[in-house]
Amino acid sequence: MKRFLLILMILSVGTLSFAEPDFKLMLEEIDQLGSFDDTDFSCVYTFVSEKPGEETEVTQARMFRRDASGQFVMLILKPEYQKGQGYLKVDDNVWFYDPESRKFTHSSMKENVQNSEAKNSDMDGLSLSEDYDVNSWEQGKLGNFDVYILNLVSKNDEVSYPKIKLWVRTDRTIVLKEEDYSLSDRLMRTSYYPKYVQVGEKFVPSQILIVDNLQEGEKTQLTMKNPSTASLPDSVFSKAYIERVNN
């Protein structure tokens, strides 16, 4: 009888040690760490884009986000010939402003930011738990880190990529690498997140490298500086504000 109980205990311990993590909760934690639902958020992004045969292009933009209401405003600061261009997101609508024509044109979250490899969706708060399910997973290594490798499939057609592969640290819920795929499993781009910075209780990437897997040699490095959670006036998140700062 004692031997039987001992075997049951060993089996129980083994079952617990290999229990599958709660991946829905993991995606929620990733969303929570990178989204500012209780405060506004602002920062300055620098995009350094490289394309074979072209000069390196540097774009600087000031970002304002209000994740609680799904809004953001991004104003181009550099280069000089693009200064004053801006993006406004309200709900699922994205508008691009051209100060030369003084007109707004409709864009989308799937469009690239200027001439970079980053998309409008990269500038927004995270919603992985709402948009994706974990289809499969495995454990592995990425550099010196133990990671969960998650294969995600989209729940809707609004996302930029229908399939995503994530490398998430096992010791803390932080994404180190992401691969974005088409519906036919073609690798479209790869993003690396080597550096994070703590902003209040959140952890957001301070450096991102995005590699275009369709166009060899094309890549963009994003660097974030001057993060802030100070409250912003409601008027910032409007077409009128973007027009006014250009006058």
N, C-alpha and C positions, 0 to 999 in steps of 0.2 A: 504493500500500500504506500509506504514511504517512497519507494522507487517510482511508483506511478505519479505521485504528487510532484516529485522532483522533475520528472520528464515534462509534466504539464507546465511547471514554472519556467523551465528552459524554453519550451515552445512559446510561452507567452512573452517572455523577454525578447525572443527573436522576432516575434510578430510586431512588437512595439518598435523595435529598433529599425525595422524596415517598413514601417507604416508610411503610406504615401502622404506627402505634405498636402495641406489644403491650398491648392493653387488658385482657387477663386479668391481666397483671403489674401494670397500673395499678390495677385494683381491689384486688389483693392489697396494694399499697403503701398505698392509702387505708385499708384494714382495719388494717394494721400501725401506721400513724401514729396511729390513733384507739383502738387496743385495748391493754390492759395485760395481756399474757400471762405476763410474768415477775414482776410485782409486783401488789400490791393497789392500789386507787385509791379515794380519797374526796374529797368536795368538798361545797359548799353551793350549791344552786340556788335562785334566786329567779324565780318565774313571775309576770309581770304580764299579766293577761288583760283584754281589752277586748271588750265586746259592746254593740251599740247599745241604748240605753234602759236600761242597767244600770250600776251603779257599777263602777269599775275594781277588779278583785279581785287581791290580792297574796298569793301562797302561797310559803312558804319551806320547803325540805326538805333534809335531810342525806342524802347518797348514799354508800353503800359498795358497791364492785364488786370481784368476783374473777372476771375474764374467763377465766382458765385453766380454771375449772370451771363457767362459765356461771351465776354467781350474782350477785344484787344484793339489797341492802336499802335501802329509802328510807323515812325517817321524816319526817313532817310536823311542822314546828316552828311555823309560823304559817299562817293566823290562829288565834287562841286556841281557837275552837270546834272546830277540826279537829286541834288539837295531839294527838299520840299516835297518829294514824292512820298506818298503815304498809303497805309493799308488800314482799313477799318473792318473789324469782324463784329457782327451782331447776330447772335444765334448761329445759324448755319450759313449765313450770307457774308461774303467777303467783298469789299469794295476797294478798288485801287484808284488813287487820286494822282492826276498829272497836273502840276502847277502851270505848265505852259498852256494847256488847253482849258485849264480850270474846270475839268470834268471828271466825274467818277465813272468808272466802268466796272461791271460785275466780274468778279474773279471767283475762285473757289479754294477750299482748303487743300486741294490736290495740286494747285499751281506752285511753281518754284518761286522763291523769293529772289527778285532781281535775276541775276545771271548765275546764281549759286546752285548748289545741289540740295540746299535746304528747301523744304516746302512750308507753306503757310501753316499746315497742321503741326509742324515741329515747334512753332512759336506759341502754341496754345497750351492750356492745361491738359493733363493726362486723363484719358478715359478708357484705359485698356480693359478694365473689368466690365464696362458697359458695351464695348465694341467687339470683344474677342472671347472665345472659349479656348481652354488648353486642350489640344487634341492628343498630344503625347508628350512625354518627357523622359529625360535621363540625367544621370549625374555625370560630371566631368570636371576638367581642369581648364582654366584660362590663365596662362601665366602662372603666378603663384597662388591663385585663388581657386578654391573648390566652388563649383557652380552647379546650379540646376539649369539644364538646357531645355527650354520650353518651346514647343511648336504650337503656335496660335492660329486659329482660323476665325475669320470675321463673322459677325452676326448680321451685318448689314452692308449695303453698297456705298455708304457715305465715307468710308475710310479710304485713305490714300493707297493702302496695300491690303489685299484680301488675306494674305498669309504672312506671318512674322515668326522669326526665330529669335528667342531671347536667351542671353547668358546672364543669369542672376546669381549673385553671391549667396552662398548658403549661410554665412554668419550674420549677414544683414541684408535687408531687401533692397539691394541696389543693382541696377542694370549696368553691365560692363560692355556689352556688345549687342548689336541688333542686326539681323539680316531681313530685308524686305523682299517678298516674292510676289510674282504675278499669280493669277489663278491657275496657270499651267505649270507652276513651280519653277519659273525662271527667276534666277536671282537678279534683282533690279539694282539694289544698292546695299552697302554695308556701313553701319555707323558704330563708332567706338566712343566710349565715355571714360577717358582716363582720369579726369579730375572732377570732383564735386566740391561744392561749398555749402556750408550750413547757413541758411537764411531764416532766422527765427527758429522754429521747430522743423523746418523743411530742409531737404537736401536736394539741390538742383545742380545739374552739370555746369561747371564753369568752363569746360572745354569739350568740344565735340568734333570728331573727324568723320566726315561723310564721304564715302567713296562711291562713285558711279560705276557699277559693274557692267553696264552696257557700253559705255564710252571709255575705253582704256585711257588711263592717265588723268581723267577728270576727277577732281576732289575739291572739297571745301572744308576749311577748318573754322569753326565758330569759337569765339572767346567771349565770355560774359564778364562784365565788370560793373561796379557801382550798383549792386542789387539793393533794393529798398522795399520795405513793406508799409511805407507811409501812405496814409489815405490820399486818394486823388479826388478832385472835384468830378461830379457827375458829367459836367460839360466836356471833359476830356474825351469821353467815348461817344463822339458825334462827328458828323461830316463838317459841321460848322467849326469845330475846333481845328480840324486839319486845314480848312480853308483859312482860318484866322491866323495861324502861325506862319502862313506863307505870305501874309500881307505886311 
